[in-house]
Amino acid sequence: MPQELTTQEQFDAFAADVARELGTHCRTAPLPAELRDTARLIVDDDGRALRLVQPDRQRPERLRVYAALPDESQVSAPSIGVTASSAGHVAREIVRRLYPLHAEAARQAAEITARQRAEECARRAVAEAVAGALPGARVQEQHRRTLIVWQHSTWPQGEHGSVQVDSVCAAVGASGESVQVDVAGRPDAVILMLTAFTRAHERNSA
């Protein structure tokens, strides 16, 4: 028979019963007050967290259990629907159906995090080398790329004429596998840059 879960106090008590049924030193904690649904967090000593939610107050016996992940921007948190017939029933469904999904989602999240960290390290090494070749350049971190911007201003001789700016903007790709460079400025300065680049490429290819 479904439990009576029409108040927050009843729901909190039921969540505590579910936590006890799950074992592994599970405990409950409140979720942010801005959540409109009646909800409770269940956490165990392994750092595994669940969100027990009552999404529809018109049907209080219908619950949703979400596997909470540290970062859900990359991997969607898996969830299951379950009837609140008893705390033991909900706990068994969590163990049988949700824990395997939780483990797989956590594995995927860990792989993505490791890959992103490896990308960041490779990109940082390339960005440092590029910035080292452009003394005084500004380094700007963006989403999965790094910009290195170097500028040099010159004033024309005499009182007339606008300031002339030579600039180099280098964009380092996500894992440092490529660098895109845009050069702008006075023709003589740009020609010198291109000449130096061509000669360096020829020396490296020899």
C-alpha positions as CSV (number, residue, x, y, z in Angstrom):
1,M,0.0,0.0,0.0
2,P,1.5,3.4,-0.9
3,Q,2.8,5.5,1.9
4,E,1.1,8.7,3.0
5,L,3.4,11.4,1.7
6,T,1.4,14.6,1.6
7,T,3.6,16.8,3.8
8,Q,7.3,17.6,3.8
9,E,7.7,16.0,7.2
10,Q,6.2,12.7,6.0
11,F,8.4,12.8,3.0
12,D,11.5,13.5,5.0
13,A,10.7,10.6,7.4
14,F,10.1,8.3,4.4
15,A,13.5,9.3,2.8
16,A,15.2,8.5,6.1
17,D,13.6,5.1,6.1
18,V,14.8,4.5,2.5
19,A,18.3,5.6,3.6
20,R,18.3,3.0,6.4
21,E,17.1,0.3,4.1
22,L,19.9,1.1,1.7
23,G,22.5,0.7,4.4
24,T,26.2,1.6,3.7
25,H,25.8,4.4,6.3
26,C,23.4,6.3,4.2
27,R,22.1,9.6,5.5
28,T,19.7,12.3,4.3
29,A,20.1,16.0,3.8
30,P,17.9,18.8,2.5
31,L,18.1,20.1,-1.1
32,P,18.1,23.8,-2.1
33,A,14.9,25.5,-1.1
34,E,14.3,26.9,-4.6
35,L,13.4,23.4,-5.8
36,R,9.7,23.4,-6.2
37,D,9.3,19.6,-5.9
38,T,9.2,17.9,-2.5
39,A,12.7,16.3,-2.5
40,R,15.5,14.9,-0.2
41,L,19.1,14.1,-0.8
42,I,20.5,10.7,0.2
43,V,24.3,10.3,0.6
44,D,26.4,7.3,1.6
45,D,30.0,7.0,2.8
46,D,31.2,6.2,-0.7
47,G,30.2,9.7,-1.8
48,R,27.4,8.3,-3.9
49,A,24.4,10.7,-3.8
50,L,20.7,10.3,-4.8
51,R,17.9,12.8,-5.1
52,L,14.5,11.4,-4.0
53,V,11.8,13.6,-5.6
54,Q,8.0,13.8,-5.5
55,P,7.4,15.5,-8.8
56,D,3.6,15.6,-8.7
57,R,1.8,16.4,-5.5
58,Q,-1.4,15.3,-7.0
59,R,0.1,11.8,-7.1
60,P,2.3,11.7,-4.0
61,E,2.9,7.9,-4.3
62,R,4.8,8.4,-7.6
63,L,8.4,9.1,-6.9
64,R,11.5,9.8,-9.0
65,V,15.0,8.9,-7.9
66,Y,17.9,10.7,-9.6
67,A,21.6,9.7,-9.4
68,A,23.4,12.9,-8.5
69,L,26.7,13.5,-10.2
70,P,29.4,16.1,-9.4
71,D,29.0,17.7,-12.8
72,E,25.9,17.0,-14.8
73,S,26.8,19.4,-17.7
74,Q,28.5,16.6,-19.6
75,V,26.6,13.5,-18.5
76,S,22.9,13.4,-17.8
77,A,22.0,12.0,-14.4
78,P,20.1,8.7,-14.8
79,S,16.8,8.3,-13.0
80,I,14.1,5.8,-12.3
81,G,10.4,6.1,-11.4
82,V,9.2,4.1,-8.4
83,T,6.0,3.7,-6.4
84,A,6.3,4.6,-2.7
85,S,4.7,1.3,-1.5
86,S,7.3,1.0,1.2
87,A,10.8,2.2,2.0
88,G,12.1,-1.3,1.5
89,H,10.6,-1.5,-2.0
90,V,12.1,1.9,-3.0
91,A,15.5,0.9,-1.7
92,R,15.4,-2.5,-3.6
93,E,14.5,-0.7,-6.8
94,I,17.4,1.8,-6.3
95,V,19.9,-1.1,-5.8
96,R,18.5,-3.2,-8.7
97,R,17.8,-0.5,-11.3
98,L,19.5,2.8,-10.5
99,Y,22.8,1.8,-9.0
100,P,24.1,0.2,-12.2
101,L,23.0,3.2,-14.2
102,H,24.7,5.5,-11.6
103,A,27.9,3.5,-11.8
104,E,28.0,3.7,-15.6
105,A,27.2,7.5,-15.6
106,A,30.0,8.1,-13.0
107,R,32.4,6.1,-15.2
108,Q,31.6,8.2,-18.3
109,A,31.9,11.4,-16.2
110,A,35.3,10.3,-15.0
111,E,36.5,9.5,-18.5
112,I,35.3,12.9,-19.8
113,T,37.0,14.7,-16.9
114,A,40.3,12.8,-17.5
115,R,40.1,13.6,-21.2
116,Q,39.5,17.3,-20.5
117,R,42.4,17.5,-18.1
118,A,44.7,15.8,-20.6
119,E,43.5,18.3,-23.2
120,E,44.1,21.3,-20.9
121,C,47.6,20.1,-20.1
122,A,48.5,19.7,-23.8
123,R,46.9,23.0,-24.7
124,R,48.7,24.8,-21.8
125,A,52.1,23.5,-22.9
126,V,51.5,24.8,-26.5
127,A,50.1,28.1,-25.3
128,E,53.1,28.7,-23.0
129,A,55.5,28.0,-26.0
130,V,53.5,30.4,-28.2
131,A,53.4,33.1,-25.5
132,G,57.1,32.6,-24.9
133,A,57.7,33.5,-28.6
134,L,55.6,36.7,-28.2
135,P,57.0,38.6,-25.1
136,G,54.4,40.8,-23.5
137,A,51.5,38.9,-25.1
138,R,48.1,38.5,-23.3
139,V,46.8,35.0,-22.7
140,Q,43.1,34.5,-22.6
141,E,41.5,31.2,-21.7
142,Q,38.2,30.4,-23.5
143,H,36.1,27.3,-23.8
144,R,38.4,24.6,-25.0
145,R,40.9,27.0,-26.6
146,T,43.5,29.6,-25.6
147,L,44.1,32.9,-27.2
148,I,47.5,34.7,-27.2
149,V,47.3,38.3,-28.3
150,W,50.4,40.4,-29.0
151,Q,50.2,44.1,-30.1
152,H,52.8,46.7,-30.8
153,S,51.9,50.3,-31.5
154,T,54.0,52.8,-33.5
155,W,53.5,56.5,-34.0
156,P,54.2,58.0,-37.5
157,Q,57.0,60.5,-37.7
158,G,55.7,64.1,-37.5
159,E,52.5,65.4,-36.1
160,H,50.0,63.9,-38.6
161,G,48.8,60.4,-39.0
162,S,47.1,57.8,-36.9
163,V,48.7,55.3,-34.6
164,Q,49.8,52.1,-36.4
165,V,49.3,48.8,-34.7
166,D,51.0,45.5,-35.5
167,S,49.2,42.5,-34.0
168,V,49.4,38.8,-33.8
169,C,46.5,36.7,-32.5
170,A,47.2,33.0,-32.0
171,A,44.4,30.5,-31.1
172,V,45.5,27.2,-29.6
173,G,43.1,24.3,-30.3
174,A,41.4,22.2,-27.6
175,S,44.3,19.7,-27.1
176,G,47.1,21.8,-28.6
177,E,47.0,19.9,-31.8
178,S,46.8,23.0,-33.9
179,V,47.5,26.8,-33.7
180,Q,45.7,29.3,-35.9
181,V,47.5,32.6,-36.3
182,D,46.1,35.9,-37.6
183,V,48.6,38.7,-38.3
184,A,47.7,42.3,-39.0
185,G,49.6,45.6,-39.3
186,R,51.9,47.6,-41.5
187,P,52.9,45.8,-44.7
188,D,56.6,45.9,-44.0
189,A,56.1,44.4,-40.5
190,V,53.7,41.7,-41.8
191,I,56.2,40.8,-44.5
192,L,59.0,40.4,-42.0
193,M,56.8,38.1,-39.9
194,L,55.9,35.9,-42.8
195,T,59.5,35.8,-44.0
196,A,60.7,34.7,-40.6
197,F,58.0,32.1,-40.4
198,T,58.9,30.7,-43.9
199,R,62.6,30.5,-43.0
200,A,61.9,28.8,-39.7
201,H,59.7,26.3,-41.5
202,E,62.4,25.6,-44.1
203,R,65.0,25.0,-41.5
204,N,62.8,22.6,-39.6
205,S,62.0,20.7,-42.9
206,A,65.6,20.4,-43.9
